[in-house]
Amino acid sequence: MKAVLFANTDWYLYNFRRSLAMSLRRQGYDVLLISPPGPYGAKLRALGLRWEPLPMARRSLNPLREAALLWHLVRLLRREQPVLVHGFTIKCAVYGSLAARLAGVPARVNAVAGMGYVFTSSQMKARLLRPVVRGLLRLALGGRGARLILQNADDVALFQQAGLVDPQHIRLIRGSGVNCAQFALATRTRSADDERPRVLLACRLLWDKGLDEFVNAIRQLRLQGCSLHALLAGTPDPGNPATVPEATIRGWVAEGLVTWLGHVDDMAGLLASVDVVVLPSYREGLPRTLVEAAACGLPLITTDVPGCREVVTDDVDGLLVPKGNSEALAHAIRRVLEIPGLAQRLGEAARLKARTQFDEHIVIEHTLEVYAELCDPLAAPAESSP
């Protein structure tokens, strides 16, 4: 059987779904990965995986360009004749499912990790697009041959209430999976010339990840005389309207508030060098950064919002703070740094949860079960024929 995995960046396929692709190949699937062009396509090919670039612009609203992309996908699927298409993020879910229907692909799986810019932003552009995207989602996600994978219970309830998809076709799989053993085995490292506790925010540099709250919290802690080293890992995302301008980030660096690390390939190594991980996001699917930090046994501080509270239970394996509240974030950071034994207690509980709920083996197993729901009935007639 052939499966197509479709994402809006090659970076996403490489970092979040390559283990799934490798597992599918071991299961006997012929796997094709597709995304807009980028440097990670070569890395996927180096693993022996098939990858093809698409003429896709994430921010495009040009009807002619979007129609051309849809027709390109239809032709590709007719050429490949897969039994299943799996799309990631809302745009890929819509376009991949519509193209699969037009190309006669029998099985469609879509994984929506969070509601995306259109549903989370209060900007006029997002509000105008919302009803259009809702209609497209209903069209793309419907049908007996479709399954929708969501990453947290809040999104399940939202999709059910909105009537976007048959509730019987929704599956809850928490996250994209993390190799917990890889992160747990990372050697703890610290710089000999800086003994200050290190607080890390690692994410795409978007306003809705809580960057403003993080920087303001650090500013407050400095004014309170709290000694710490604030690290910011990640890069701006020009494909997202909520991206933080690089000039703003460099201004924070010049102010002495944060050290900007840029893109970090070795997240296990970085996490092994820090003391606390924070993510003051406004909404998530299920944040991989928090799971990776949990696998390392680090204390977590995040917001009490969908996705984040799937990973953190307040005062059990981390601390939850209100969204958009830099004062509460600063207070939580200070608690973890100053209360004896708190960081260790939270970190140990976080590691246990990561291993038992979010390890990639668990996520891949559940994903293959969804594939089997759709693909096994298709294969049965051929297997039973003489």
BALOBA-1460 file (C-alpha; in Angstrom, 3 decimals):
// residues 386
<rec num="1" residu="m" x="0.000" y="0.000" z="0.000"/>
<rec num="2" residu="k" x="1.081" y="3.563" z="-0.660"/>
<rec num="3" residu="a" x="0.620" y="6.488" z="1.745"/>
<rec num="4" residu="v" x="1.231" y="10.188" z="1.150"/>
<rec num="5" residu="l" x="2.184" y="12.461" z="4.072"/>
<rec num="6" residu="f" x="1.493" y="16.145" z="3.318"/>
<rec num="7" residu="a" x="2.753" y="19.052" z="5.468"/>
<rec num="8" residu="n" x="3.189" y="22.795" z="5.037"/>
<rec num="9" residu="t" x="6.977" y="22.650" z="5.611"/>
<rec num="10" residu="d" x="9.692" y="20.075" z="5.013"/>
<rec num="11" residu="w" x="11.004" y="21.056" z="8.457"/>
<rec num="12" residu="y" x="7.798" y="19.740" z="10.021"/>
<rec num="13" residu="l" x="8.019" y="16.436" z="8.165"/>
<rec num="14" residu="y" x="11.640" y="15.935" z="9.196"/>
<rec num="15" residu="n" x="11.355" y="16.964" z="12.826"/>
<rec num="16" residu="f" x="7.872" y="15.730" z="13.708"/>
<rec num="17" residu="r" x="6.934" y="12.928" z="11.295"/>
<rec num="18" residu="r" x="10.052" y="11.182" z="10.069"/>
<rec num="19" residu="s" x="9.673" y="8.462" z="12.734"/>
<rec num="20" residu="l" x="6.127" y="7.847" z="11.494"/>
<rec num="21" residu="a" x="7.362" y="7.649" z="7.896"/>
<rec num="22" residu="m" x="10.114" y="5.194" z="8.856"/>
<rec num="23" residu="s" x="7.640" y="3.073" z="10.820"/>
<rec num="24" residu="l" x="5.240" y="3.014" z="7.873"/>
<rec num="25" residu="r" x="8.032" y="1.846" z="5.614"/>
<rec num="26" residu="r" x="8.852" y="-0.964" z="8.034"/>
<rec num="27" residu="q" x="5.149" y="-1.906" z="7.989"/>
<rec num="28" residu="g" x="5.358" y="-2.375" z="4.232"/>
<rec num="29" residu="y" x="3.938" y="0.963" z="3.077"/>
<rec num="30" residu="d" x="5.369" y="2.795" z="0.092"/>
<rec num="31" residu="v" x="5.646" y="6.308" z="1.579"/>
<rec num="32" residu="l" x="5.771" y="9.637" z="-0.265"/>
<rec num="33" residu="l" x="6.296" y="12.883" z="1.659"/>
<rec num="34" residu="i" x="5.270" y="16.198" z="0.081"/>
<rec num="35" residu="s" x="5.679" y="19.816" z="1.204"/>
<rec num="36" residu="p" x="6.826" y="23.202" z="-0.093"/>
<rec num="37" residu="p" x="10.545" y="23.193" z="-1.008"/>
<rec num="38" residu="g" x="13.170" y="23.612" z="1.696"/>
<rec num="39" residu="p" x="16.509" y="22.373" z="3.020"/>
<rec num="40" residu="y" x="15.041" y="19.455" z="4.983"/>
<rec num="41" residu="g" x="13.861" y="17.690" z="1.846"/>
<rec num="42" residu="a" x="17.431" y="16.538" z="1.219"/>
<rec num="43" residu="k" x="17.644" y="15.239" z="4.781"/>
<rec num="44" residu="l" x="14.486" y="13.193" z="4.278"/>
<rec num="45" residu="r" x="15.910" y="11.746" z="1.069"/>
<rec num="46" residu="a" x="19.159" y="10.937" z="2.873"/>
<rec num="47" residu="l" x="17.101" y="8.665" z="5.143"/>
<rec num="48" residu="g" x="15.944" y="6.769" z="2.078"/>
<rec num="49" residu="l" x="12.493" y="8.400" z="2.061"/>
<rec num="50" residu="r" x="10.763" y="9.769" z="-1.024"/>
<rec num="51" residu="w" x="10.087" y="13.505" z="-0.846"/>
<rec num="52" residu="e" x="8.717" y="15.866" z="-3.482"/>
<rec num="53" residu="p" x="8.423" y="19.675" z="-3.331"/>
<rec num="54" residu="l" x="5.125" y="21.423" z="-4.021"/>
<rec num="55" residu="p" x="4.433" y="24.898" z="-5.498"/>
<rec num="56" residu="m" x="2.732" y="25.939" z="-2.257"/>
<rec num="57" residu="a" x="2.859" y="29.331" z="-0.543"/>
<rec num="58" residu="r" x="1.537" y="29.143" z="3.024"/>
<rec num="59" residu="r" x="0.230" y="32.735" z="3.116"/>
<rec num="60" residu="s" x="-1.156" y="32.867" z="-0.399"/>
<rec num="61" residu="l" x="-4.786" y="33.951" z="-0.861"/>
<rec num="62" residu="n" x="-4.524" y="34.298" z="-4.640"/>
<rec num="63" residu="p" x="-7.413" y="32.221" z="-6.068"/>
<rec num="64" residu="l" x="-5.521" y="31.345" z="-9.252"/>
<rec num="65" residu="r" x="-2.447" y="30.249" z="-7.347"/>
<rec num="66" residu="e" x="-4.505" y="28.191" z="-4.915"/>
<rec num="67" residu="a" x="-6.462" y="26.557" z="-7.731"/>
<rec num="68" residu="a" x="-3.165" y="25.689" z="-9.435"/>
<rec num="69" residu="l" x="-1.901" y="24.096" z="-6.206"/>
<rec num="70" residu="l" x="-5.062" y="22.027" z="-5.844"/>
<rec num="71" residu="w" x="-4.829" y="20.821" z="-9.466"/>
<rec num="72" residu="h" x="-1.124" y="19.990" z="-8.945"/>
<rec num="73" residu="l" x="-2.090" y="17.850" z="-5.955"/>
<rec num="74" residu="v" x="-4.859" y="16.107" z="-7.893"/>
<rec num="75" residu="r" x="-2.477" y="15.212" z="-10.719"/>
<rec num="76" residu="l" x="0.173" y="14.017" z="-8.267"/>
<rec num="77" residu="l" x="-2.298" y="11.758" z="-6.453"/>
<rec num="78" residu="r" x="-3.675" y="10.364" z="-9.702"/>
<rec num="79" residu="r" x="-0.112" y="9.549" z="-10.731"/>
<rec num="80" residu="e" x="0.839" y="7.961" z="-7.419"/>
<rec num="81" residu="q" x="-2.512" y="6.248" z="-6.729"/>
<rec num="82" residu="p" x="-2.047" y="6.000" z="-2.943"/>
<rec num="83" residu="v" x="-4.548" y="4.232" z="-0.748"/>
<rec num="84" residu="l" x="-4.247" y="6.956" z="1.923"/>
<rec num="85" residu="v" x="-3.385" y="10.660" z="2.226"/>
<rec num="86" residu="h" x="-2.449" y="12.071" z="5.631"/>
<rec num="87" residu="g" x="-2.458" y="15.877" z="5.884"/>
<rec num="88" residu="f" x="-0.992" y="17.937" z="8.723"/>
<rec num="89" residu="t" x="-2.229" y="21.446" z="9.705"/>
<rec num="90" residu="i" x="-5.472" y="23.014" z="8.511"/>
<rec num="91" residu="k" x="-4.392" y="24.119" z="5.027"/>
<rec num="92" residu="c" x="-2.876" y="20.731" z="4.201"/>
<rec num="93" residu="a" x="-5.936" y="18.985" z="5.631"/>
<rec num="94" residu="v" x="-8.256" y="20.983" z="3.382"/>
<rec num="95" residu="y" x="-6.187" y="20.837" z="0.206"/>
<rec num="96" residu="g" x="-5.015" y="17.263" z="0.696"/>
<rec num="97" residu="s" x="-8.534" y="15.984" z="1.374"/>
<rec num="98" residu="l" x="-10.134" y="17.884" z="-1.521"/>
<rec num="99" residu="a" x="-7.439" y="16.658" z="-3.905"/>
<rec num="100" residu="a" x="-7.767" y="13.102" z="-2.570"/>
<rec num="101" residu="r" x="-11.525" y="13.159" z="-3.204"/>
<rec num="102" residu="l" x="-11.044" y="14.442" z="-6.750"/>
<rec num="103" residu="a" x="-8.303" y="11.873" z="-7.400"/>
<rec num="104" residu="g" x="-10.336" y="8.975" z="-6.035"/>
<rec num="105" residu="v" x="-8.100" y="8.213" z="-3.048"/>
<rec num="106" residu="p" x="-10.206" y="6.016" z="-0.734"/>
<rec num="107" residu="a" x="-8.738" y="6.946" z="2.692"/>
<rec num="108" residu="r" x="-8.097" y="10.420" z="4.111"/>
<rec num="109" residu="v" x="-6.510" y="11.119" z="7.497"/>
<rec num="110" residu="n" x="-5.970" y="14.646" z="8.783"/>
<rec num="111" residu="a" x="-4.051" y="15.742" z="11.858"/>
<rec num="112" residu="v" x="-4.817" y="19.274" z="12.996"/>
<rec num="113" residu="a" x="-2.347" y="20.408" z="15.651"/>
<rec num="114" residu="g" x="-4.188" y="23.365" z="17.124"/>
<rec num="115" residu="m" x="-6.671" y="25.636" z="15.407"/>
<rec num="116" residu="g" x="-4.129" y="27.790" z="13.603"/>
<rec num="117" residu="y" x="-3.945" y="31.528" z="12.866"/>
<rec num="118" residu="v" x="-7.418" y="31.769" z="11.299"/>
<rec num="119" residu="f" x="-9.125" y="30.519" z="14.475"/>
<rec num="120" residu="t" x="-6.828" y="31.955" z="17.162"/>
<rec num="121" residu="s" x="-6.120" y="35.466" z="15.878"/>
<rec num="122" residu="s" x="-8.397" y="38.450" z="16.520"/>
<rec num="123" residu="q" x="-7.121" y="40.272" z="13.423"/>
<rec num="124" residu="m" x="-9.721" y="41.335" z="10.845"/>
<rec num="125" residu="k" x="-8.113" y="39.163" z="8.158"/>
<rec num="126" residu="a" x="-8.476" y="36.068" z="10.342"/>
<rec num="127" residu="r" x="-12.087" y="36.874" z="11.265"/>
<rec num="128" residu="l" x="-13.012" y="37.310" z="7.592"/>
<rec num="129" residu="l" x="-11.387" y="34.015" z="6.634"/>
<rec num="130" residu="r" x="-12.968" y="32.032" z="9.480"/>
<rec num="131" residu="p" x="-16.369" y="31.240" z="7.901"/>
<rec num="132" residu="v" x="-14.695" y="30.357" z="4.588"/>
<rec num="133" residu="v" x="-12.279" y="27.968" z="6.286"/>
<rec num="134" residu="r" x="-15.121" y="26.428" z="8.311"/>
<rec num="135" residu="g" x="-16.989" y="25.650" z="5.103"/>
<rec num="136" residu="l" x="-13.930" y="24.164" z="3.453"/>
<rec num="137" residu="l" x="-13.228" y="22.045" z="6.529"/>
<rec num="138" residu="r" x="-16.750" y="20.604" z="6.485"/>
<rec num="139" residu="l" x="-16.345" y="19.721" z="2.811"/>
<rec num="140" residu="a" x="-12.828" y="18.320" z="3.147"/>
<rec num="141" residu="l" x="-13.157" y="16.357" z="6.377"/>
<rec num="142" residu="g" x="-16.494" y="14.676" z="5.734"/>
<rec num="143" residu="g" x="-17.196" y="11.203" z="4.394"/>
<rec num="144" residu="r" x="-16.893" y="7.634" z="5.595"/>
<rec num="145" residu="g" x="-13.323" y="7.340" z="4.326"/>
<rec num="146" residu="a" x="-12.057" y="10.203" z="6.499"/>
<rec num="147" residu="r" x="-10.653" y="10.425" z="10.007"/>
<rec num="148" residu="l" x="-9.636" y="13.555" z="11.914"/>
<rec num="149" residu="i" x="-6.835" y="13.305" z="14.481"/>
<rec num="150" residu="l" x="-6.822" y="16.006" z="17.159"/>
<rec num="151" residu="q" x="-4.230" y="16.465" z="19.882"/>
<rec num="152" residu="n" x="-6.227" y="17.670" z="22.875"/>
<rec num="153" residu="a" x="-9.673" y="17.276" z="24.383"/>
<rec num="154" residu="d" x="-10.522" y="20.977" z="23.986"/>
<rec num="155" residu="d" x="-10.103" y="20.801" z="20.213"/>
<rec num="156" residu="v" x="-12.227" y="17.632" z="20.109"/>
<rec num="157" residu="a" x="-15.035" y="19.482" z="21.875"/>
<rec num="158" residu="l" x="-14.605" y="22.520" z="19.619"/>
<rec num="159" residu="f" x="-14.850" y="20.505" z="16.397"/>
<rec num="160" residu="q" x="-17.845" y="18.598" z="17.704"/>
<rec num="161" residu="q" x="-19.692" y="21.765" z="18.774"/>
<rec num="162" residu="a" x="-18.937" y="23.480" z="15.473"/>
<rec num="163" residu="g" x="-20.304" y="20.517" z="13.524"/>
<rec num="164" residu="l" x="-17.168" y="20.457" z="11.359"/>
<rec num="165" residu="v" x="-16.941" y="16.665" z="11.266"/>
<rec num="166" residu="d" x="-18.880" y="13.565" z="12.310"/>
<rec num="167" residu="p" x="-17.897" y="13.009" z="15.987"/>
<rec num="168" residu="q" x="-17.552" y="9.277" z="15.279"/>
<rec num="169" residu="h" x="-14.714" y="10.066" z="12.875"/>
<rec num="170" residu="i" x="-12.616" y="12.037" z="15.396"/>
<rec num="171" residu="r" x="-9.641" y="10.366" z="17.067"/>
<rec num="172" residu="l" x="-7.666" y="11.852" z="19.973"/>
<rec num="173" residu="i" x="-3.913" y="11.232" z="19.733"/>
<rec num="174" residu="r" x="-1.862" y="13.425" z="22.049"/>
<rec num="175" residu="g" x="0.938" y="14.985" z="20.041"/>
<rec num="176" residu="s" x="3.322" y="13.848" z="17.324"/>
<rec num="177" residu="g" x="5.456" y="11.803" z="19.703"/>
<rec num="178" residu="v" x="8.905" y="12.294" z="21.227"/>
<rec num="179" residu="n" x="11.777" y="9.844" z="21.578"/>
<rec num="180" residu="c" x="11.804" y="10.131" z="25.363"/>
<rec num="181" residu="a" x="14.863" y="7.904" z="25.785"/>
<rec num="182" residu="q" x="16.927" y="10.228" z="23.600"/>
<rec num="183" residu="f" x="16.120" y="13.225" z="25.781"/>
<rec num="184" residu="a" x="16.378" y="11.388" z="29.099"/>
<rec num="185" residu="l" x="19.906" y="10.249" z="28.233"/>
<rec num="186" residu="a" x="21.188" y="13.741" z="27.406"/>
<rec num="187" residu="t" x="24.220" y="14.621" z="29.564"/>
<rec num="188" residu="r" x="23.597" y="17.547" z="31.874"/>
<rec num="189" residu="t" x="25.907" y="20.431" z="30.977"/>
<rec num="190" residu="r" x="26.437" y="23.876" z="32.434"/>
<rec num="191" residu="s" x="28.765" y="26.719" z="31.541"/>
<rec num="192" residu="a" x="31.526" y="27.038" z="34.119"/>
<rec num="193" residu="d" x="31.529" y="30.846" z="33.893"/>
<rec num="194" residu="d" x="27.812" y="31.394" z="34.473"/>
<rec num="195" residu="e" x="26.132" y="29.785" z="37.484"/>
<rec num="196" residu="r" x="22.864" y="31.691" z="37.124"/>
<rec num="197" residu="p" x="19.764" y="29.516" z="36.645"/>
<rec num="198" residu="r" x="18.818" y="29.260" z="32.972"/>
<rec num="199" residu="v" x="15.214" y="29.759" z="31.849"/>
<rec num="200" residu="l" x="14.362" y="28.722" z="28.282"/>
<rec num="201" residu="l" x="11.563" y="29.559" z="25.871"/>
<rec num="202" residu="a" x="11.913" y="27.492" z="22.673"/>
<rec num="203" residu="c" x="9.303" y="27.975" z="19.948"/>
<rec num="204" residu="r" x="8.531" y="29.529" z="16.609"/>
<rec num="205" residu="l" x="8.904" y="33.230" z="17.316"/>
<rec num="206" residu="l" x="5.251" y="34.226" z="17.109"/>
<rec num="207" residu="w" x="3.385" y="36.687" z="19.303"/>
<rec num="208" residu="d" x="0.801" y="34.027" z="20.169"/>
<rec num="209" residu="k" x="3.511" y="31.859" z="21.705"/>
<rec num="210" residu="g" x="3.628" y="34.443" z="24.503"/>
<rec num="211" residu="l" x="6.912" y="36.146" z="23.646"/>
<rec num="212" residu="d" x="5.762" y="39.529" z="24.902"/>
<rec num="213" residu="e" x="4.710" y="38.004" z="28.229"/>
<rec num="214" residu="f" x="8.012" y="36.128" z="28.520"/>
<rec num="215" residu="v" x="10.124" y="39.223" z="27.917"/>
<rec num="216" residu="n" x="8.023" y="41.325" z="30.299"/>
<rec num="217" residu="a" x="8.283" y="38.620" z="32.968"/>
<rec num="218" residu="i" x="12.077" y="38.593" z="32.626"/>
<rec num="219" residu="r" x="12.115" y="42.385" z="32.836"/>
<rec num="220" residu="q" x="10.085" y="42.256" z="36.073"/>
<rec num="221" residu="l" x="12.333" y="39.604" z="37.602"/>
<rec num="222" residu="r" x="15.421" y="41.660" z="36.821"/>
<rec num="223" residu="l" x="13.860" y="44.697" z="38.508"/>
<rec num="224" residu="q" x="13.133" y="42.487" z="41.536"/>
<rec num="225" residu="g" x="16.816" y="41.571" z="41.729"/>
<rec num="226" residu="c" x="16.322" y="37.985" z="40.602"/>
<rec num="227" residu="s" x="19.481" y="36.639" z="38.981"/>
<rec num="228" residu="l" x="18.803" y="34.410" z="35.972"/>
<rec num="229" residu="h" x="19.837" y="33.830" z="32.374"/>
<rec num="230" residu="a" x="16.900" y="33.954" z="29.930"/>
<rec num="231" residu="l" x="17.319" y="32.013" z="26.682"/>
<rec num="232" residu="l" x="15.194" y="32.316" z="23.563"/>
<rec num="233" residu="a" x="15.479" y="29.563" z="20.949"/>
<rec num="234" residu="g" x="13.791" y="29.665" z="17.563"/>
<rec num="235" residu="t" x="13.429" y="31.873" z="14.518"/>
<rec num="236" residu="p" x="10.746" y="34.179" z="13.144"/>
<rec num="237" residu="d" x="8.268" y="32.483" z="10.814"/>
<rec num="238" residu="p" x="7.660" y="34.738" z="7.778"/>
<rec num="239" residu="g" x="4.887" y="32.394" z="6.626"/>
<rec num="240" residu="n" x="2.786" y="33.255" z="9.681"/>
<rec num="241" residu="p" x="1.068" y="36.657" z="10.101"/>
<rec num="242" residu="a" x="1.795" y="36.553" z="13.853"/>
<rec num="243" residu="t" x="5.569" y="36.402" z="13.417"/>
<rec num="244" residu="v" x="7.738" y="38.613" z="15.637"/>
<rec num="245" residu="p" x="10.028" y="40.898" z="13.598"/>
<rec num="246" residu="e" x="13.708" y="40.114" z="13.908"/>
<rec num="247" residu="a" x="14.374" y="43.769" z="14.767"/>
<rec num="248" residu="t" x="12.154" y="43.393" z="17.863"/>
<rec num="249" residu="i" x="14.073" y="40.310" z="18.995"/>
<rec num="250" residu="r" x="17.403" y="42.045" z="18.507"/>
<rec num="251" residu="g" x="16.057" y="44.941" z="20.554"/>
<rec num="252" residu="w" x="15.402" y="42.573" z="23.461"/>
<rec num="253" residu="v" x="18.935" y="41.247" z="23.118"/>
<rec num="254" residu="a" x="20.371" y="44.771" z="23.092"/>
<rec num="255" residu="e" x="18.369" y="45.534" z="26.239"/>
<rec num="256" residu="g" x="20.102" y="42.617" z="27.921"/>
<rec num="257" residu="l" x="16.872" y="40.737" z="28.602"/>
<rec num="258" residu="v" x="17.489" y="37.555" z="26.605"/>
<rec num="259" residu="t" x="20.136" y="35.579" z="24.800"/>
<rec num="260" residu="w" x="18.804" y="34.671" z="21.364"/>
<rec num="261" residu="l" x="20.073" y="31.298" z="20.183"/>
<rec num="262" residu="g" x="18.297" y="31.204" z="16.830"/>
<rec num="263" residu="h" x="17.450" y="27.813" z="15.386"/>
<rec num="264" residu="v" x="18.722" y="24.905" z="17.495"/>
<rec num="265" residu="d" x="19.104" y="21.441" z="15.950"/>
<rec num="266" residu="d" x="20.298" y="19.721" z="19.127"/>
<rec num="267" residu="m" x="17.318" y="20.297" z="21.424"/>
<rec num="268" residu="a" x="18.374" y="17.456" z="23.729"/>
<rec num="269" residu="g" x="21.715" y="19.158" z="24.282"/>
<rec num="270" residu="l" x="20.110" y="22.554" z="24.863"/>
<rec num="271" residu="l" x="17.570" y="21.187" z="27.345"/>
<rec num="272" residu="a" x="20.370" y="19.452" z="29.218"/>
<rec num="273" residu="s" x="21.899" y="22.891" z="29.869"/>
<rec num="274" residu="v" x="18.838" y="24.667" z="31.334"/>
<rec num="275" residu="d" x="16.918" y="24.626" z="34.616"/>
<rec num="276" residu="v" x="13.367" y="25.648" z="33.690"/>
<rec num="277" residu="v" x="11.345" y="25.592" z="30.449"/>
<rec num="278" residu="v" x="8.454" y="27.996" z="29.887"/>
<rec num="279" residu="l" x="5.837" y="28.294" z="27.148"/>
<rec num="280" residu="p" x="3.295" y="31.099" z="27.735"/>
<rec num="281" residu="s" x="1.351" y="30.212" z="24.569"/>
<rec num="282" residu="y" x="-2.204" y="31.344" z="23.804"/>
<rec num="283" residu="r" x="-3.289" y="27.949" z="22.423"/>
<rec num="284" residu="e" x="-1.592" y="24.761" z="21.213"/>
<rec num="285" residu="g" x="-2.341" y="21.385" z="19.713"/>
<rec num="286" residu="l" x="0.063" y="19.623" z="22.041"/>
<rec num="287" residu="p" x="3.403" y="21.445" z="22.411"/>
<rec num="288" residu="r" x="6.362" y="19.241" z="21.547"/>
<rec num="289" residu="t" x="8.808" y="21.547" z="23.356"/>
<rec num="290" residu="l" x="7.096" y="20.874" z="26.674"/>
<rec num="291" residu="v" x="7.120" y="17.106" z="26.093"/>
<rec num="292" residu="e" x="10.829" y="17.151" z="25.203"/>
<rec num="293" residu="a" x="11.572" y="19.166" z="28.339"/>
<rec num="294" residu="a" x="9.423" y="16.803" z="30.402"/>
<rec num="295" residu="a" x="11.365" y="13.824" z="29.030"/>
<rec num="296" residu="c" x="14.510" y="15.522" z="30.335"/>
<rec num="297" residu="g" x="12.969" y="15.813" z="33.800"/>
<rec num="298" residu="l" x="12.752" y="19.610" z="33.727"/>
<rec num="299" residu="p" x="10.130" y="21.692" z="35.557"/>
<rec num="300" residu="l" x="7.612" y="23.229" z="33.160"/>
<rec num="301" residu="i" x="5.753" y="26.530" z="33.316"/>
<rec num="302" residu="t" x="3.010" y="27.134" z="30.780"/>
<rec num="303" residu="t" x="-0.400" y="28.691" z="30.309"/>
<rec num="304" residu="d" x="-3.736" y="27.221" z="31.327"/>
<rec num="305" residu="v" x="-4.951" y="26.892" z="27.727"/>
<rec num="306" residu="p" x="-5.878" y="24.033" z="25.377"/>
<rec num="307" residu="g" x="-2.918" y="21.849" z="24.487"/>
<rec num="308" residu="c" x="-0.630" y="23.140" z="27.240"/>
<rec num="309" residu="r" x="-2.797" y="21.794" z="30.044"/>
<rec num="310" residu="e" x="-2.733" y="18.379" z="28.329"/>
<rec num="311" residu="v" x="0.978" y="18.236" z="29.224"/>
<rec num="312" residu="v" x="0.977" y="20.066" z="32.563"/>
<rec num="313" residu="t" x="-1.216" y="19.485" z="35.596"/>
<rec num="314" residu="d" x="-0.782" y="22.455" z="37.900"/>
<rec num="315" residu="d" x="1.578" y="21.855" z="40.835"/>
<rec num="316" residu="v" x="1.896" y="18.171" z="39.881"/>
<rec num="317" residu="d" x="4.276" y="18.093" z="36.904"/>
<rec num="318" residu="g" x="4.561" y="21.818" z="36.267"/>
<rec num="319" residu="l" x="2.916" y="25.163" z="36.945"/>
<rec num="320" residu="l" x="0.026" y="26.723" z="35.011"/>
<rec num="321" residu="v" x="-0.440" y="30.492" z="34.714"/>
<rec num="322" residu="p" x="-3.222" y="32.570" z="33.105"/>
<rec num="323" residu="k" x="-2.798" y="33.443" z="29.439"/>
<rec num="324" residu="g" x="-1.422" y="36.913" z="28.775"/>
<rec num="325" residu="n" x="-0.329" y="37.505" z="32.385"/>
<rec num="326" residu="s" x="3.365" y="38.359" z="32.618"/>
<rec num="327" residu="e" x="3.135" y="39.037" z="36.365"/>
<rec num="328" residu="a" x="1.859" y="35.504" z="37.032"/>
<rec num="329" residu="l" x="4.557" y="34.099" z="34.759"/>
<rec num="330" residu="a" x="7.277" y="35.986" z="36.628"/>
<rec num="331" residu="h" x="5.899" y="34.759" z="39.959"/>
<rec num="332" residu="a" x="5.856" y="31.136" z="38.749"/>
<rec num="333" residu="i" x="9.455" y="31.334" z="37.504"/>
<rec num="334" residu="r" x="10.543" y="32.750" z="40.844"/>
<rec num="335" residu="r" x="8.718" y="29.975" z="42.732"/>
<rec num="336" residu="v" x="10.497" y="27.239" z="40.787"/>
<rec num="337" residu="l" x="13.879" y="28.881" z="41.217"/>
<rec num="338" residu="e" x="13.545" y="29.715" z="44.911"/>
<rec num="339" residu="i" x="11.390" y="27.046" z="46.640"/>
<rec num="340" residu="p" x="13.661" y="24.165" z="47.715"/>
<rec num="341" residu="g" x="12.811" y="20.834" z="46.094"/>
<rec num="342" residu="l" x="10.001" y="22.178" z="43.886"/>
<rec num="343" residu="a" x="11.916" y="21.974" z="40.602"/>
<rec num="344" residu="q" x="13.000" y="18.395" z="41.273"/>
<rec num="345" residu="r" x="9.488" y="17.255" z="42.283"/>
<rec num="346" residu="l" x="7.861" y="18.788" z="39.219"/>
<rec num="347" residu="g" x="10.580" y="17.521" z="36.891"/>
<rec num="348" residu="e" x="10.377" y="13.926" z="38.084"/>
<rec num="349" residu="a" x="6.599" y="13.864" z="37.649"/>
<rec num="350" residu="a" x="6.914" y="15.448" z="34.198"/>
<rec num="351" residu="r" x="9.396" y="12.771" z="33.087"/>
<rec num="352" residu="l" x="7.019" y="9.988" z="34.170"/>
<rec num="353" residu="k" x="4.091" y="11.521" z="32.273"/>
<rec num="354" residu="a" x="6.182" y="11.985" z="29.120"/>
<rec num="355" residu="r" x="7.238" y="8.338" z="29.114"/>
<rec num="356" residu="t" x="3.775" y="6.922" z="29.754"/>
<rec num="357" residu="q" x="1.658" y="9.242" z="27.585"/>
<rec num="358" residu="f" x="3.692" y="11.056" z="24.923"/>
<rec num="359" residu="d" x="6.470" y="8.725" z="23.767"/>
<rec num="360" residu="e" x="6.623" y="8.415" z="19.967"/>
<rec num="361" residu="h" x="6.033" y="4.658" z="20.093"/>
<rec num="362" residu="i" x="2.631" y="5.272" z="21.674"/>
<rec num="363" residu="v" x="1.696" y="7.984" z="19.156"/>
<rec num="364" residu="i" x="2.813" y="5.959" z="16.127"/>
<rec num="365" residu="e" x="0.948" y="2.868" z="17.354"/>
<rec num="366" residu="h" x="-2.288" y="4.844" z="17.696"/>
<rec num="367" residu="t" x="-1.763" y="6.473" z="14.288"/>
<rec num="368" residu="l" x="-1.310" y="3.085" z="12.617"/>
<rec num="369" residu="e" x="-4.536" y="1.945" z="14.275"/>
<rec num="370" residu="v" x="-6.341" y="4.840" z="12.552"/>
<rec num="371" residu="y" x="-4.798" y="3.833" z="9.224"/>
<rec num="372" residu="a" x="-5.940" y="0.246" z="9.801"/>
<rec num="373" residu="e" x="-9.539" y="1.395" z="10.369"/>
<rec num="374" residu="l" x="-9.602" y="2.766" z="6.836"/>
<rec num="375" residu="c" x="-7.139" y="0.581" z="4.935"/>
<rec num="376" residu="d" x="-7.805" y="-2.935" z="6.255"/>
<rec num="377" residu="p" x="-11.365" y="-3.050" z="4.828"/>
<rec num="378" residu="l" x="-9.935" y="-1.935" z="1.460"/>
<rec num="379" residu="a" x="-7.354" y="-4.739" z="1.472"/>
<rec num="380" residu="a" x="-9.760" y="-7.455" z="2.698"/>
<rec num="381" residu="p" x="-11.458" y="-8.253" z="-0.637"/>
<rec num="382" residu="a" x="-8.121" y="-8.670" z="-2.399"/>
<rec num="383" residu="e" x="-6.789" y="-10.894" z="0.376"/>
<rec num="384" residu="s" x="-9.898" y="-13.127" z="0.314"/>
<rec num="385" residu="s" x="-9.998" y="-13.546" z="-3.461"/>
<rec num="386" residu="p" x="-8.580" y="-16.808" z="-4.881"/>
